[in-house]
Amino acid sequence: MSVTVLFLGPLRDAAGMADCEVAAPLDWEGLLAAVPAELAAQLREPRVHVACAGRVLADKTALDARDGDEVALLPPVSGG
């Protein structure tokens, strides 16, 4: 039982990988523990969003990923 975590954009560079598999179920605290400390600090930033099973979470701390889910870490959007 696992969840696939996808690192997108600059978060991929910070993680040093495109994706990883972590044990399911996965909640917010579990996600922070599963990624490198530097990346966990970035995930806490309000401009970084989390999507689970194709839906962007309004409250990323409510993450509740189950077996087979994909969790995408979305970097801040730049531009004007």
N, C-alpha and C positions, 0 to 999 in steps of 0.2 A: 504494500500500500504506500503510494507516494504521490507527491505534488511536484509539478515542474515549475520552477521559478525562472522567469525570463528577465534578463537585464537588458534594457533598451538604451540606446544613445550613449551619453557619457557615463551612465551607470554601469554599462558593460565594461568600459575602461577601468572604472573604479573597482569593479568586482574581479577583473582579470579573466572573465569567462562570459560566454553568451547565455548560458543557462546552467541550472543544477537541479538535481533531484533531492528532495527532502522528505522525511517521513510524514505521512498523513495521519491524523488531521493536523492542519497548520493554522495557528492563530497569530496575532500580531507579535506577541512576545517571542513565539517560536521562530517567526521570520527574522526578527532582529538578532536572535541568537544564531541563526543559520548562516548569516552573511558576515563578511569581514567587518570589524569594528568601525572602520572608516566609512564604509558603506551604510552601516546601521545609523550612524550619525546623520548622513545625508537623507536617509529615509524618513527621519523624524521631522525634516523640514516641511512646512505646510505646502510648498509648491511642488513637492514630489507626490505623485498619485500612485495608487495601487488598483489594479484590475484583477478580478477573480472570475474565472469561468466566463470571460468576455464582457464583464460589466465593471465599469469604474465605480469604486466604492466611494460613497459620499463621506464615510467615516472609515478611514483605513485601519483604525484600531479595532474595528469590528470584523476584521478578516476572519473567515471561517472556511478555509479550503479543505476539501474532502478528497479522498482517493480519486486520482485521475484528473483533478482540476489543474488548470494552468493559472499561475499567478504572474502577472506582468508588472514590472516596476517601471513607472513612467517618469522620465526626467522632466524638469521644468521646461515649459515651452518658451522659447525666446522669440523676439520679433516685436513688431509694433503696429 
